Amino acid sequence: MDIQDYHLTPLQAAQIAKEADVKNLVFYHITPPVTNFIQKRRYLKGVSRVYNGNITIGKDGMTFKLKPGS
């Protein structure tokens, strides 16, 4: 079984985020890793057509503060 067989695609994640009405979609645990601008563009291709919120490519050590009820 290939890793891609059991992970969401960016478009699938964007659709779920849209349906859940989330404000910030964070992509992490990306395989293979996205290490430059060109790879990021390719990875996120079409996502903005599905999801209109904020999109973040996670990095090791990144943290987020969430407000209760947000």
C-alpha positions in Angstrom: 0.0 0.0 0.0 1.3 3.4 -0.9 1.2 6.3 1.6 -1.0 8.3 -0.9 -3.7 5.6 -0.6 -4.6 6.4 3.0 -4.1 10.2 3.2 -6.4 12.9 2.1 -5.5 14.9 -1.0 -5.3 18.7 -0.5 -8.6 19.0 -2.5 -10.4 16.5 -0.3 -9.2 18.4 2.8 -10.3 21.7 1.3 -13.8 20.3 0.6 -14.1 19.0 4.2 -12.9 22.4 5.6 -15.4 24.2 3.4 -18.3 21.9 4.6 -17.2 22.3 8.2 -17.0 26.1 7.8 -13.5 26.3 9.3 -11.5 29.5 9.3 -8.0 28.2 8.9 -7.0 25.1 7.1 -3.6 23.8 8.1 -1.8 21.2 6.1 0.8 19.1 8.0 2.4 15.7 7.9 2.8 16.2 4.1 4.3 13.3 2.2 6.6 14.0 0.4 7.5 17.2 2.2 6.8 20.6 0.5 10.2 22.4 0.7 9.9 25.3 -1.8 7.5 27.7 -3.5 7.1 25.6 -6.6 6.2 22.5 -4.6 3.8 24.5 -2.5 2.0 25.8 -5.6 1.8 22.4 -7.0 0.6 20.8 -3.7 -2.1 23.5 -3.3 -3.2 23.5 -7.0 -7.0 24.0 -7.1 -7.5 24.3 -3.3 -8.4 28.0 -3.5 -11.2 27.1 -5.9 -12.8 24.9 -3.2 -11.9 26.6 0.0 -11.9 30.4 0.6 -10.4 30.6 4.1 -6.9 31.0 5.3 -4.5 28.2 4.2 -1.3 27.4 6.1 1.4 24.8 5.3 2.6 23.6 8.7 6.2 23.5 9.7 7.9 21.5 12.5 7.5 23.3 15.8 4.6 25.5 14.6 2.0 26.3 17.3 -1.4 27.9 17.2 -3.5 29.6 19.8 -7.2 29.0 19.6 -9.8 31.0 21.3 -12.5 29.0 23.1 -15.6 28.6 21.0 -13.8 29.7 17.8 
